[in-house]
Amino acid sequence: MSKFSKLTGLFLSIVLILMLTVGCTGGSAPSDSSNGEETGKKEIKDIKIGVSVGHTQEERWQREIDMFQAYADEKGFELLVQSAENNAQKQVSQCENLFNQGIDVLILQSLDASAVAPIIDTAHQEGIPVIAYDRFAMNCDLDYYVTFDSFKVGVTQATFVTEKAPKGNYIWLKGAAEDNNAHLVADGQKSVLQPYIDSGDIKIVLEQWCKGWDPNEALKNTENGLTSANNDIQGVIASNDGTAGGAIQALAAQGLNVPISGQDADLAACQRIVEGKQTGTVYKPLAKLNLAAMELAVALATGEDPENAIDPTLGTWTKLNNNAKDVDSFSVDVMAIDKDNLYEILIKQDQFQKLEDVYKNVPKDQWPAA
């Protein structure tokens, strides 16, 4: 056989093999699988997102869980939620349970910012990214942080009170010492208070943390401050609406009504504001924070670009250090709310509260025109 004949035969054999291969595969090139596994991506309907919150005692956390669930229902993916009810060890075990259920991303609202490193470590061993939600996770390899500007919260709170009472004796109620946000809020408060303290215009007669942001802690601390000052108090800096409520209870028992701050725009606080019992609160648009966290979580779970996942109108990207690294963080702005703008912003504009709920203890002829 000639060399030409041998080459022709080899060529025909190769063509035959190729034809048989095409026939076995249906005559098409390999394509991405329907669920995106070959490209590292998933369809949104196939993802699971886990949410761990520290407790649901405050109004805002149950509201936010409802927002998370509404988003998941709308987009058609599974949401798994756990609440540790103020037990840090329980939060660790609940997160492990979420990992065992095959979640793709964990959204974590930590009880103790310095005690959640084992949660993040275990998540990473399972290939699960973690988004800290509203409360930072310290001293760990955190992936992302979605938060409000806590320093500005403190500035706003202290400004409320010092504008009404620029001189006198103050009770300073800080939040939960175990919550890093409480420290940031306190730093913001201090930035406003310190010049007044240095000048002697304001004297802090009691400065105390309120463990777990507990209103009962605030009540007891305020009672102690009132006793030490013989009820001679001109202002109270409270770090959230719950602690403000506890302080107001103690003040009312002594027949006192002084300027006092808060945050979260809880219904009870809004009622106190329109009744003249609380000076103001800091409104944190939970819907924006909630949406930002969910958009980021979905992007991570489906393999999309997380940096471009969040609607830029919701806030701004920055980097915040958690003592271990500079964490990619998304910050949502906050707003001062008092009696003058509560109706326009919280009720009419954002529909965060309802007119009939907020003003129910106010004579109807004093309600704003709807």
Long-range contacts (C-beta under 8 A, 24 or more apart in sequence): 36-302, 36-303, 39-303, 40-303, 41-302, 41-303, 41-304, 42-104, 42-301, 42-302, 42-303, 43-302, 44-75, 44-76, 44-77, 44-298, 44-301, 44-302, 45-76, 45-77, 46-77, 47-77, 47-78, 47-104, 47-105, 47-298, 47-301, 47-302, 48-77, 48-78, 48-79, 48-80, 48-101, 48-102, 48-103, 48-104, 48-301, 49-77, 49-78, 49-79, 49-80, 49-103, 49-104, 49-105, 49-106, 49-107, 49-294, 49-297, 49-298, 49-301, 50-79, 50-80, 50-81, 50-82, 50-95, 50-98, 50-99, 50-101, 50-103, 50-105, 50-106, 50-107, 51-79, 51-80, 51-81, 51-82, 51-106, 51-107, 51-109, 51-133, 52-81, 52-82, 52-83, 52-84, 52-91, 52-94, 52-95, 52-98, 52-106, 52-107, 52-108, 52-109, 52-119, 53-81, 53-82, 53-83, 53-84, 53-109, 54-83, 54-84, 54-85, 54-86, 54-91, 54-109, 54-110, 54-111, 54-135, 55-83, 55-84, 55-85, 55-86, 55-111, 56-83, 56-85, 57-85, 57-86, 58-213, 58-240, 58-242, 58-264, 58-266, 59-264, 59-266, 59-267, 59-268, 60-264, 60-266, 60-284, 60-286, 61-109, 63-286, 64-286, 64-289, 64-290, 67-286, 67-287, 67-290, 67-291, 68-107, 68-290, 68-293, 68-294, 71-290, 71-291, 71-294, 72-294, 75-298, 77-298, 77-301, 84-111, 86-111, 86-212, 87-111, 88-112, 88-115, 91-116, 91-119, 92-116, 92-118, 92-119, 95-119, 95-122, 95-123, 96-122, 99-123, 99-126, 99-128, 103-128, 104-128, 104-300, 104-301, 105-129, 105-130, 105-131, 105-297, 105-300, 105-301, 106-130, 106-131, 107-131, 107-133, 107-293, 107-297, 108-132, 108-133, 108-137, 109-133, 109-134, 109-135, 110-135, 110-136, 110-137, 111-178, 111-179, 112-178, 112-179, 113-137, 113-138, 113-178, 113-179, 113-180, 113-181, 114-138, 114-139, 114-178, 114-180, 115-178, 116-140, 129-300, 131-293, 131-296, 131-297, 131-300, 132-327, 133-289, 133-293, 134-181, 134-289, 135-179, 135-180, 135-181, 136-180, 136-181, 136-320, 136-322, 136-327, 137-322, 138-180, 138-322, 138-323, 138-324, 139-322, 139-323, 139-324, 140-322, 140-324, 141-324, 141-325, 142-322, 142-324, 142-325, 142-327, 143-300, 143-327, 143-328, 144-296, 144-300, 144-306, 144-327, 144-328, 144-329, 144-330, 145-320, 145-322, 145-327, 145-328, 145-329, 145-330, 146-289, 146-292, 146-293, 146-296, 146-329, 146-330, 146-332, 147-181, 147-289, 147-320, 147-329, 147-330, 147-331, 147-332, 148-284, 148-289, 148-331, 148-332, 148-333, 148-334, 149-331, 149-332, 149-333, 149-334, 150-181, 150-184, 150-185, 150-188, 151-184, 151-185, 151-187, 151-188, 151-191, 152-188, 152-333, 152-334, 153-184, 153-185, 153-188, 153-263, 153-282, 153-284, 153-334, 154-184, 154-185, 154-186, 154-187, 154-188, 154-189, 154-190, 154-191, 154-192, 154-239, 155-188, 155-189, 155-191, 155-192, 156-188, 156-261, 156-280, 156-282, 156-334, 156-336, 157-185, 157-188, 157-189, 157-237, 157-238, 157-239, 157-261, 157-262, 157-263, 157-280, 157-282, 158-188, 158-189, 158-190, 158-191, 158-192, 158-193, 158-237, 158-261, 159-192, 159-336, 160-259, 160-261, 160-279, 160-280, 160-336, 160-338, 161-235, 161-236, 161-237, 161-259, 161-260, 161-261, 161-279, 162-192, 162-193, 162-196, 162-202, 162-235, 164-235, 164-259, 164-279, 165-234, 165-235, 165-258, 165-259, 166-196, 166-201, 166-202, 167-196, 167-201, 167-202, 167-234, 168-201, 168-202, 168-203, 168-232, 168-233, 168-234, 168-235, 169-202, 169-203, 169-205, 169-229, 169-232, 169-233, 169-234, 169-235, 170-202, 170-203, 170-204, 170-205, 170-233, 170-234, 170-235, 170-236, 170-237, 171-204, 171-205, 171-206, 171-221, 171-222, 171-225, 171-226, 171-229, 171-233, 171-235, 171-236, 171-237, 171-247, 172-204, 172-206, 172-207, 172-208, 172-236, 172-237, 173-208, 173-210, 173-218, 173-221, 173-222, 173-236, 173-237, 173-238, 173-239, 173-243, 173-247, 174-207, 174-208, 174-209, 174-210, 174-239, 175-209, 175-210, 175-213, 175-239, 175-240, 175-243, 176-209, 176-210, 176-211, 176-212, 176-213, 177-209, 177-211, 178-211, 178-212, 179-213, 182-209, 182-213, 182-239, 185-239, 185-263, 186-239, 189-237, 189-239, 193-237, 202-235, 205-229, 205-233, 210-239, 210-243, 210-246, 213-239, 213-240, 213-242, 213-243, 214-242, 214-243, 214-246, 215-242, 215-243, 215-245, 215-246, 215-249, 216-246, 217-243, 217-246, 218-242, 218-243, 218-244, 218-245, 218-246, 218-247, 218-250, 219-246, 219-247, 219-249, 219-250, 221-247, 222-246, 222-247, 222-250, 222-251, 223-250, 226-250, 226-251, 226-254, 226-256, 231-256, 233-258, 234-258, 234-259, 235-259, 235-260, 236-260, 236-261, 237-261, 238-262, 239-263, 240-264, 241-265, 241-266, 241-268, 241-269, 241-278, 241-281, 242-266, 244-269, 244-272, 244-278, 244-281, 245-269, 245-272, 248-272, 248-277, 248-278, 252-277, 263-334, 265-337, 265-346, 265-352, 265-353, 267-353, 267-357, 267-358, 270-337, 270-342, 270-346, 270-353, 270-358, 271-357, 271-358, 271-359, 271-360, 271-361, 273-337, 273-338, 273-339, 273-342, 274-339, 274-342, 274-358, 274-359, 274-362, 275-361, 275-362, 276-339, 279-338, 280-336, 280-337, 280-338, 280-339, 281-337, 282-334, 282-335, 282-336, 282-337, 283-334, 283-335, 283-336, 283-337, 283-345, 283-346, 283-352, 284-332, 284-334, 285-332, 285-333, 285-334, 285-335, 285-350, 285-352, 286-352, 287-350, 288-314, 288-315, 288-332, 289-314, 289-332, 292-330, 292-332, 296-330, 343-368
